C-alpha cells in the first residue's frame, strides 16, 4: 500500500497513539481526494499520511488539501511539513526513511517547538520606475553598450538597497527569532517583499497588533499579513543545512526530508 505523506509530528501530542503500534485514523480529518488521514507511529514521531493510488493525478486542489491537513495537525503538535507530492510506496520505505533520519527530524522538532511563522507581503513603489531599463543587445559594442550596462547595474543596486532597508526596518519593528526574505518586481513596477518571520506562538496576538499599528503609520508601503502558519520556511532552512553538512561528510541525504511552503516565493529579481 502506498502512503501519501503530509508532515511529521510529535507522537505524544496525539493521545490516540499511546496504545497503538499501527496507523490510527484521525477523526474528522480528510486528505487529498477525500481520503482518510492516519497517524502512523514511528518511535517518538508520528507521520501523518493517507492511503494513495500512485496512478492518481495531483492537482491544485490536492495542494490546498495538503496544506489544510498540515495546518490542522499544527493545532496539536510541532510539525515538519513534507514537500507536496511526497509518496512512500509501502510501509517499509516509510519506516526506513523515518528510521534513517530520525535524529535529524527530532532535532528539527526540538528547534521549532512552540514557534510559528508569520508572513508579511510588502508592496513598495519601485525607486527606479521613472527610468525604463534598456535592452542591451548581445552584439552591442562601444560606449552606448557599456553605458547601458552601468545604468542597469546601478538600478539593480538601488533596488537591492531599498529592499534591504525595508526588510531591516521590518526586522527592527517585529523582532523575529529568525527570518527569510525574498523580493521581486511586478509588471506594474512595484517591488514586492515576501518576509517570513519565525516567532513564539504565544506572541502571535502581539505580532498582529504591531502589524496593525505599523501598517497605519508607514505610508510609503502597502502591507499584508497572514498566519500563523506552520514554520514552512524554517523547516526548509534546517533541512537544507543538514543536507549540506551530510554532503560535506559524504553521508547520504535524507530520503524524504520534510520541505514545503504554502506557495512559491520568488527570488530577488
PyMOL commands that set and color helices and strands:
alter all, ss='L'
color gray80, all
select helices_A, chain A and resi 11-13+15-17+32-34+60-74+91-100+102-112+143-174+201-217+232-248
alter helices_A, ss='H'
color red, helices_A
select strands_A, chain A and resi 2-10+24-30+36-42+45-52+80-81+87-88+115-125+178-185+190-200+221-229
alter strands_A, ss='S'
color yellow, strands_A
deselect
rebuild
show_as cartoon
